[in-house]
Amino acid sequence: MRRDQISYFIYPCAYFIVRTINQWRKQESITWGENVMTMIGLMFFIYLLILMWNWSNKPYQWGKKDKET
């Protein structure tokens, strides 16, 4: 993972904070478990997207590799 891609993980944290503040502002019960699991799920999804993006940018060697037997 490249250094500039780490900043993508700020968005789930910001979503968690905004969602929690919005629940508090509306004087609803704050669903900590749901908010945290949503943040973790989004981080995992973003991690997989970044992993697949970096993997797709790596060129594949189509030639046969030297096999020593």
C-alpha positions in Angstrom: 0.0 0.0 0.0 1.4 3.3 -1.0 1.7 6.2 1.5 -0.8 8.4 -0.3 -3.5 5.7 -0.2 -3.5 5.6 3.6 -5.5 8.9 3.5 -8.5 6.9 2.1 -9.1 5.5 5.6 -10.0 8.9 6.9 -13.5 8.7 5.2 -14.8 5.8 7.3 -13.6 7.6 10.5 -15.3 10.8 9.4 -18.5 8.9 8.6 -18.4 7.4 12.1 -18.0 10.8 13.8 -20.7 12.5 11.7 -23.2 9.6 12.2 -22.6 9.6 15.9 -22.9 13.4 16.2 -26.1 13.3 14.1 -27.6 10.7 16.4 -26.7 12.7 19.5 -28.0 15.9 17.9 -31.4 14.3 17.1 -31.4 12.9 20.7 -31.7 9.4 19.5 -30.0 6.5 21.2 -26.5 6.2 19.9 -25.9 2.8 18.3 -22.2 2.4 19.0 -22.0 -1.2 17.9 -23.7 -0.4 14.5 -21.6 2.7 14.0 -18.3 1.0 14.8 -19.1 -2.1 12.7 -20.0 0.1 9.7 -16.7 1.9 10.1 -14.8 -1.3 10.3 -16.7 -2.8 7.3 -16.0 0.3 5.2 -12.3 0.2 6.1 -12.1 -3.5 5.1 -13.9 -2.8 1.8 -11.5 0.2 1.1 -8.5 -2.0 2.0 -9.7 -4.7 -0.5 -10.2 -2.1 -3.2 -6.8 -0.6 -2.7 -5.3 -4.1 -2.7 -6.9 -5.1 -5.9 -6.0 -1.7 -7.5 -2.4 -2.1 -6.7 -2.4 -5.8 -7.9 -4.0 -4.8 -11.2 -1.3 -2.2 -11.8 1.5 -4.7 -11.5 2.4 -6.1 -14.9 2.2 -9.8 -15.5 5.1 -11.7 -17.1 3.5 -13.8 -19.9 6.7 -15.7 -20.8 7.6 -19.1 -19.5 9.7 -19.0 -16.4 12.9 -21.0 -16.3 12.3 -24.2 -14.5 15.3 -26.1 -13.1 14.6 -29.7 -12.4 
